[in-house]
Amino acid sequence: MAPKSAIPMFYYALFGIYEPLLTVTGFIGALIDPKTTHDGQAPWPLGMPPQEELPLATHVTILQVGP
């Protein structure tokens, strides 16, 4: 007799398929357009540029993630 798992199949589907797919698509989006991805998570309002020059660490991150 095969052992039965205490974890429902729904959780395997959610955490084993959906979440990795969501992460991969987000990663691909960051590779395609790192500046927009960064600005989408920025603390300033959507569609407005930052009030001041971006920090050096931000420029380095965009260069590392960008193609």
C-alpha positions as a Markdown table, in Angstrom:
| # | Residue | x | y | z |
|---|---|---|---|---|
| 1 | Met | 0.0 | 0.0 | 0.0 |
| 2 | Ala | 1.4 | 3.4 | -1.0 |
| 3 | Pro | 1.8 | 6.0 | 1.7 |
| 4 | Lys | -0.7 | 8.8 | 1.7 |
| 5 | Ser | 0.5 | 12.4 | 2.0 |
| 6 | Ala | -1.0 | 14.8 | 4.6 |
| 7 | Ile | -0.6 | 17.6 | 2.1 |
| 8 | Pro | -3.6 | 18.0 | -0.3 |
| 9 | Met | -3.0 | 17.9 | -4.0 |
| 10 | Phe | -4.2 | 21.5 | -4.2 |
| 11 | Tyr | -1.1 | 22.7 | -2.3 |
| 12 | Tyr | 1.2 | 20.8 | -4.6 |
| 13 | Ala | -0.4 | 22.5 | -7.6 |
| 14 | Leu | -0.3 | 25.9 | -6.0 |
| 15 | Phe | 3.2 | 25.9 | -4.5 |
| 16 | Gly | 4.8 | 23.4 | -7.0 |
| 17 | Ile | 3.4 | 24.8 | -10.3 |
| 18 | Tyr | 1.7 | 28.2 | -10.0 |
| 19 | Glu | 4.2 | 30.0 | -7.7 |
| 20 | Pro | 7.3 | 28.9 | -9.7 |
| 21 | Leu | 5.6 | 30.0 | -12.9 |
| 22 | Leu | 4.7 | 33.3 | -11.4 |
| 23 | Thr | 8.4 | 33.8 | -10.3 |
| 24 | Val | 9.8 | 32.8 | -13.7 |
| 25 | Thr | 7.5 | 35.2 | -15.5 |
| 26 | Gly | 8.5 | 38.0 | -13.1 |
| 27 | Phe | 12.1 | 37.2 | -13.7 |
| 28 | Ile | 11.7 | 37.3 | -17.5 |
| 29 | Gly | 9.9 | 40.6 | -17.2 |
| 30 | Ala | 12.8 | 42.0 | -15.2 |
| 31 | Leu | 15.2 | 40.8 | -17.8 |
| 32 | Ile | 13.2 | 42.4 | -20.6 |
| 33 | Asp | 12.7 | 45.8 | -19.0 |
| 34 | Pro | 14.6 | 46.2 | -15.7 |
| 35 | Lys | 14.0 | 49.9 | -15.4 |
| 36 | Thr | 10.2 | 49.5 | -15.5 |
| 37 | Thr | 10.3 | 46.6 | -13.1 |
| 38 | His | 12.4 | 48.7 | -10.7 |
| 39 | Asp | 10.1 | 51.7 | -11.0 |
| 40 | Gly | 7.0 | 49.5 | -10.5 |
| 41 | Gln | 8.3 | 48.7 | -7.0 |
| 42 | Ala | 9.5 | 52.2 | -6.2 |
| 43 | Pro | 8.2 | 54.4 | -3.4 |
| 44 | Trp | 7.2 | 57.3 | -5.6 |
| 45 | Pro | 3.8 | 57.6 | -7.4 |
| 46 | Leu | 3.2 | 55.5 | -10.6 |
| 47 | Gly | 4.0 | 57.4 | -13.8 |
| 48 | Met | 6.0 | 60.1 | -12.0 |
| 49 | Pro | 9.8 | 60.2 | -12.0 |
| 50 | Pro | 11.7 | 60.1 | -8.7 |
| 51 | Gln | 12.2 | 63.5 | -7.0 |
| 52 | Glu | 16.0 | 63.2 | -7.0 |
| 53 | Glu | 18.8 | 61.2 | -8.7 |
| 54 | Leu | 18.6 | 57.5 | -8.2 |
| 55 | Pro | 21.2 | 56.0 | -5.8 |
| 56 | Leu | 24.3 | 54.3 | -7.1 |
| 57 | Ala | 23.1 | 51.0 | -5.8 |
| 58 | Thr | 20.0 | 51.3 | -8.0 |
| 59 | His | 22.0 | 51.9 | -11.1 |
| 60 | Val | 24.2 | 48.9 | -10.3 |
| 61 | Thr | 21.2 | 46.7 | -9.8 |
| 62 | Ile | 19.7 | 47.8 | -13.1 |
| 63 | Leu | 23.0 | 47.1 | -14.9 |
| 64 | Gln | 23.3 | 43.7 | -13.3 |
| 65 | Val | 19.8 | 42.6 | -14.1 |
| 66 | Gly | 19.6 | 44.3 | -17.5 |
| 67 | Pro | 20.6 | 42.5 | -20.7 |
